[in-house]
Amino acid sequence: MSDPHPDPAFSANRPRLVRLAYRMLGSVADAEDIVQDAYLRWLATDRASVRQPAAFLRTIVTRLCLNALKSARHRRETYIGPWLPEPLVDADTPEPADDITLPLMIALERLSPLERAAFLLHDVFGLGFDEVAKAIDRDAAACRKLASRARDHIRAARPRFPVTREQGLEIATAFYTASRSGDMQGLRALLAQDVTASSDGGGKVPASMRPLIGIAAVMARHAELAQAFRAAPSLLLRYAPIDGLPGFVTIEAGAIVQTTALQIEAGKVVAIYVTRNPDKLRHLTEPVRH
């Protein structure tokens, strides 16, 4: 259980620690657990001797995440259906979002744990390589190489044509309206020819077991869904950026909470990411631990 009177130094750093742990693990729940563990270790530390609490705490969280990634990778190897990171709805975050979007989160999964840590600490959180070296227990030169390799691996996942928040909301609204009303012509007009769709149900709720590739497959699936929506209408909760992508949160048939995120390039939807696994959506309906 959390200390009812948290240490001020820890409280000041907590939002960034949660963001770091989430970017490392792709799980809100696991990030919260890591930061809670870091808090307990912080309480057991001679805090008066720590000259830079932020750096000290980042090191603790990074090393806990590196350990956690070993078991996380095993779980994902046996995951049922497509795996997506737990959706982080920007309106719920305590700090402004960084430039890590959902496709980039997925690309981070292809990195080694050390590459992922070096890239995030240096490129995303702006730390110098000397501090990165202390955090991951490698020398600065090795950290430079790790971050460079990471950039090479994930370069293709960076958005080439980022859309404004207003443009994204407009397309997300049009997508929701067309898909739920059965306007197949309107929906087709929003999609790129090579659009893909991934749905993460984790074996807990109905979801496509493989990604859909190409506009024909995606349109065929939405034609089926349009019939289902007529029988059990979707309830829109809100539009919101989801891991940096335009999207929306809904309640679907069977009282299933769902997030839909849209990757957009040149005004067209090139990828659809749907998260339905209830284990990954608890943070949207339960209060965040402090």
Secondary structure, DSSP 8 states (H G I E B T S, - for coil): ---SS--HHHHHHHHHHHHHHHHHHS-HHHHHHHHHHHHHHHHTS-GGG-S-HHHHHHHHHHHHHHHHHHHHHHHHHT-SS-------BGGG-SS---S--HHHHHHHTTS-HHHHHHHIIIIIT---HHHHHHHHTS-HHHHHHHHHHHHHHHGGGS-SS---HHHHHHHHHHHHHHHHHT-HHHHHHHEEEEEEEEEE-TTTS---SS-EESHHHHHHHHHHHHHHHHHS--EEEEE--BTTB-EEEEEETTTEEEEEEEEEETTEEEEEEEE--GGGSHHHHS----
